[in-house]
């Protein structure tokens, strides 16, 4: 699995293009559809995953759905095997996509390097705490691909969890 990060829009949102062979997924198509379209031109787009529905993560969503005839959070390929984990807190609809075989999570604005997402933009603290407790059961060596900023590992972020409880 290869992962390309496009940093898009005024809030510098991470849009991910994940490919295996000639197929790809688009994760959080934030903005700059023409740039995104160029980045996936060599692949068959088989799905679009959305971690949550804040504008900076979905600005190009309608163009992606209509251009590639895919549906939100559904994948038309057997090459991609992942679990959808409901992780509300930042928003009520926040999701994390866990690719177990590759030890990768796409967390949107739920988890960041040395931080968690704000809860005052459509979420709440109680849900965030429940989600953090849920995610603790996953292995420490998982690489986190957040909605903004640099990658981290789940183990590194677990060390901060006690600050949030």
Steps between C-alpha positions, in 0.01 A plus 500: 500500500628843405378821661533844347407808702362811335481798736204699370299812571552793735494278811769271356287188516661164426334329206634148456527293185547137594583258223558134448608411149283703261213570743471781752291644777463870567481583869361842602479685165540839664543744214687566177317241289712565190817426694342187644385390155858529367631299796267205430517507119700176482260307724149366501323676790305229683383690806489819701532490878393796712608526864245774578299763321671828583537711188880489497482120463225481236521808280578288191274210602215559255744525209672178609171311533366612162827473307597153622149364567583383850306523825608633836674243722437213259774333302455311173809283531622199695855640518423732791420340833416737785283547806285806556525607865244750626704761689266790583627789707636752253167462320207268556577322171880457531639174369842340502602263221727220621701296250606216729734318259693820433478627863360834387219722626352805332358699791380828349481755779458243778874450568797715401869502579507593872135602506135412452228679308296786637160398633323835462437470126220243498624249756538477874749408771310193622501338156868587455592325825302190400675496161844537659427208733382294203809572290735403789436131429675521163875427465755771573688451172215626282594803290250785532422711194314804637278756330765772544871492570752220520462128558555344841449163667216390720747406773645851503153650527382261772763657728295823487161340564522540879512877445156484340320278755 
